[in-house]
Amino acid sequence: MRRDNVSRQLTELPNIDASQFRVPAAADFAGIGSSTHPPRFLLLYGSVRERSYSRLLTMEAACLLEAMGGEVKIFDPRGLPLPDSEPETHPKVVELRELANWSEGMVWSSPERHGAMTGIMKAQIDWIPLSQGAIRPTQGKTLAVMEVSGGSQSFNAVNQMRVLGRWMRMLTIPNQSSVAKAYQEFDDAGRMKPSPYYERVVDVMEELFKFTLLTRDVSSFLTDRYSERRETATALATRMNQQKL
C-alpha cells in the first residue's frame, strides 16, 4: 500500500483510527541511528547447586559473547525471594530489574526438572515486569534459550522459555541449545568439553550477537503498535479535556 493511497484505503476500514494508522516502509529505518557501544547481555541460569550445569553452560555463553566483543553480566539467583513474597524494593529484585533495563539481549539457561524449567528460572522471569512506567525491560530485546538435562536430550525447558519470551515481547532467536547428560559434558574445571553440543552453543551465541546488532537500535520501531498508539492518544485527549474543566 502506497502512503498516498492511505486515505482512500482507510474508507474501507471504518474501525481504524486514521490518525494512528501507520504504513511501514523500508525508508522508516533510514533515520534511525546506530549504537557504537558493545552489545549488552544479561544471562540468567536456573539452579543454585554448587556444581550447577546450567550455570556452567551460562559461563561458557558469557565467554563466547565477551570474545565477540559483547558486555556481559550474569545474575546470581541466590537470595532472590519467591515472586510476591517480598516487596519490589528487595535488593535482589532491584538488582535483577536494573540488569534487565540495562541489557539489550538475554540468555536464559535452565535445567529440565520434571519435564519443565526450574522454579528458580521461572521466579527470575516472573520478577521482571512487562513495564515500569515508561520503561519496558524486555520488549524488543533479543533472547537465546538453552537447557541442560541429566538424561537424554529434551526440549521441554527451551520450548517453555520460548513461550515466556514471546509473552515478555522479546525477539527470541531461532537457534537454541539443549545439552543432554550434562554431567558428561564439563571437565573438572567446569569448562565445556569439545563436542557437537559445544559447537551448538557457539552457533547460538553467534546468532544472538548478530540479531542483537541488527535489532537493538530499531527495537522501539519494530515493537511500535497501532493499539498502543491509539490508547496513548486517547489517554492524552482525556487528560487535555480534564485540564479544561
GICORTA-V993677 format. One record per helix or strand of 3 or more residues. SS is the DSSP state (H for helix, E for strand). FROM is the first residue (numbers start at 1). TO is the last residue. If there is no record, write none. Layout:
# GICORTA-V993677
ss:SS from:FROM to:TO
ss:SS from:FROM to:TO
This chain:
# GICORTA-V993677
ss:H from:3 to:10
ss:H from:18 to:20
ss:H from:26 to:29
ss:E from:40 to:45
ss:H from:53 to:67
ss:E from:71 to:74
ss:H from:91 to:102
ss:E from:105 to:111
ss:H from:119 to:127
ss:E from:142 to:148
ss:H from:156 to:167
ss:E from:177 to:179
ss:H from:182 to:184
ss:H from:196 to:215
ss:H from:219 to:222
ss:H from:226 to:243
